[in-house]
Amino acid sequence: MGVLITALLVCASGMGFVLFRRNTVPESGDGPFQERKLSVIIPARNEESNLPFLLGSLKAQSYKPYEIIVVDDHSGDRTREIAESYGITVISNPDLPSGWTGKNWAVWNGYLQAGGDMILFLDADVRLAPDAVRSLLAVREKESGVLSVVPFHVAEKFYERLALIPNLLGLFAFTSPMERTNPDKGLYGSCILAAREDYERAKGHESVKGEVLDDLNLGARFIQAGVKVTNYIGRGMVSFRMYPGGIKSEIQGFSKGAVLSTSKLQIRTTLLVAGWLLGLIAAEAAPFVIGTSALLPLAIGYVLYTLQIYYFVGYTGRFGIWLPAVNLLSTVFFLYIMLYSLYQVVFLRKVAWKGRSIEVGGRGNP
């Protein structure tokens, strides 16, 4: 029986290597590069703590954007003041109309003011390496279509580091080779680069105006419009600190799309992710079976999973030295997120984010 359990755990952990691809953003180097007029659009709602990092990194780019537009979405802090101090364009988001979610409305109004032939949509918590913009434009020129980047997660406080497993599973979903032919293939909303003509062909964020999962659904709209969708890993180029404002915002942020996002994946991706996760949970049971015959195979599985997680974390984020070794803490956090997300989707039929209530499958409300 011990041999069988060990074999099953080896197979389960191996599913992670099937799902994961090291598809990082290639550096552009100093070679020939086609000049493009780039508009950067940043929706911002109470982002005074994040904006200095992003705007500072944009000002330091080796390839300067044509314009940077911050859409102040009814912030109650110093968001507008900080954005204006960087000498960029700041617009006030109009009141949220019926049928739109807050972020989609802000991004759409930013697009309406943009004059570039290329558009880079960035969340306010993103931080860019000095050559990131040049490299993103270069890879888009080579690959064509629309691209998005899963940023490298910089977690500083303990509660932020609990997001290790949710982040890792998200990376599986975006790098899975089974998703290449998925007609519902999503984009990662924190960093999206598209040509204006492609964005308009897909009807942009207006086409997903009431969706909770705006980025995932937007990817499907691009595909329907005949535009190629490519996702990259941001390590070394694009990073973010997701929830510096506290664990409440972290729980809200992850739970608003945790359950809904699974419906957008290919069934093979979902099964492989589920198999990997079940194996991890089984291996994490090792400390609870001390003194039984199950201890040795489960302990072997735990070591295998821990070594694998340390490898994957190199591309996922900075979660501290010790947390990957005690991954049970992050797994429990992930399971709580899934249960809370299920409660919101099934019973409340709405999710909360940034002080707004968003109906599931319905309309965003102020």
Secondary structure, DSSP 8 states (H G I E B T S, - for coil): -HHHHHHHHHHHHHHHHHH----B----TTS------EEEEEEESS-TTTHHHHHHHHHT-SS--SEEEEEE-S-SSSHHHHHHHTT-EEEE-----TT--HHHHHHHHHHHH---SEEEEE-TTEEE-TTHHHHHHHHHHHH-SEEEEE-EEE--SHHHHTTHHHHHHHHHHHH-GGGGG-TT----TTEEEEEHHHHHHTTGGGGGTT-SSHHHHHHHHHHHTT--EEEEE-TTTEEE---TT-HHHHHHHHHTTHHHHHTTS-HHHHHHHHHHHHHHHHHTTGGGGTTSTTHHHHHHHHHHHHHHHHHHHHHHEE--SSGGGGTHHHHHHHHHHHHHHHHIIIII-EEEETTEEEETTS-EE-
